[in-house]
Amino acid sequence: MLFLYSFCVIPGSQRKTNKKHQLKMDTGIKNVKLHTINIYRIKLFPIFLVLTICSISLAAAQVQKKWVIVIDAGHGGRDSGAQGALSYEKNIALAIALKTGEYLEQNLNNVTVLYTRKNDTFIELQDRATFANKSNADLFISIHANWAKTKNIRGTETFIMGLAKDDQNLEVAMKENEVIMLENDYSTKYEGFDPKSPESYIMFTLMQNIYQAQSTSLASKIQTEYKEKINRIDRGVKQAGFWVLFMTTMPSVLTETGFITNPDEEKFLNSKQGQDFIASSIYRACKVYVDELDSKSGISTVKEQKTGPNKNQEKAYALPPAEIQYMVQVAASVSQTEIKPENFKGLTDITELNSADRYKYASGRFAEYNDAVKYRKKLGDMYPDAFVIAVKENKILPLQQALEEKKKKTKDNSK
């Protein structure tokens, strides 16, 4: 490489410099052009070839993947989040988020940091995830402070998307998801999801989270930094149904940086030193994660789907699109899946429904809710977590709304 580079050096009298086309180390190479004058192309073609090879080689050597990391400060504006004796969660989350972003920007040249909010603004949960998705983010980190009924509970925990495995994890998710109740028309916007109803959280069991391994890796690194570098109590990496994580299409974590309801931890989380320690821990975890991924290539995150014979195939009924119909949702994914029997355990009547950056897959098509319930039971062995949904004009309706519309229509027709 050094030998080739020596041929690339053109004497000052034969070199033309253009600042607009210089290499930019901080953002990667946008354009690389070598300008020469007074060179005869025919006689010096070999040198021209060497110059071309040099420019390509140098560019390839210096181009780095530009990581986009979205930092999400939980809550904000009219949503104060958890409340301690002296402070609000929204202010702690914002301070730590801004400090985390500052560390990332100052120390990692290959990272671009974006924020869902940089001030005391109310941002809807759906908009936070949509922002990350539209920004083509590589990582999404939502920062929060925890809450508990008793003051003696303390420690840090970091969540990934999944079904809560105990009541305590579910309680944390329900507390964080309550923010959607401050939004207008949240029932329609979130497809009938009720943050206070445990039954609503069954929808998360169908999420084929292709980023689970990466999310777990980042969450583990964050918890390790908390424990080993700043001596915080480690409550572990956990799963729960956080809507903001459910909506994102990249590795995502939600980190609870401490309990605002614990007097000592509230004091720590409000101190400049405490916020500095927490932010530096998240930064270091991101650095380790990014360095590891940059050193690898060709790793697929999509899990192979298991298939099997279809013993319970049901004939799909032809219903007008404008009519409410009931289907059985069997899968959901952030990536589109080819509709063929081997991808859906032998089912041949799968319908794809696109909803809120998710591809949802449903089987069956029924005019009556009870018929769909019977069909769901037939699919129980293959898809134990399947559930009935209502669809109209290829859009999912809140189930209760659909049932009420059906009931009203039946009543009107009987008059």
PyMOL commands that set and color helices and strands:
alter all, ss='L'
color gray80, all
select helices_A, chain A and resi 2-8+12-14+19-21+45-62+89-107+125-134+167-182+186-189+198-206+212-230+243-247+263-270+272-294+341-343+369-378+399-413
alter helices_A, ss='H'
color red, helices_A
select strands_A, chain A and resi 67-73+111-115+139-146+156-161+207-208+234-240+252-259+325-333+351-355+358-366+387-392+395-397
alter strands_A, ss='S'
color yellow, strands_A
deselect
rebuild
show_as cartoon
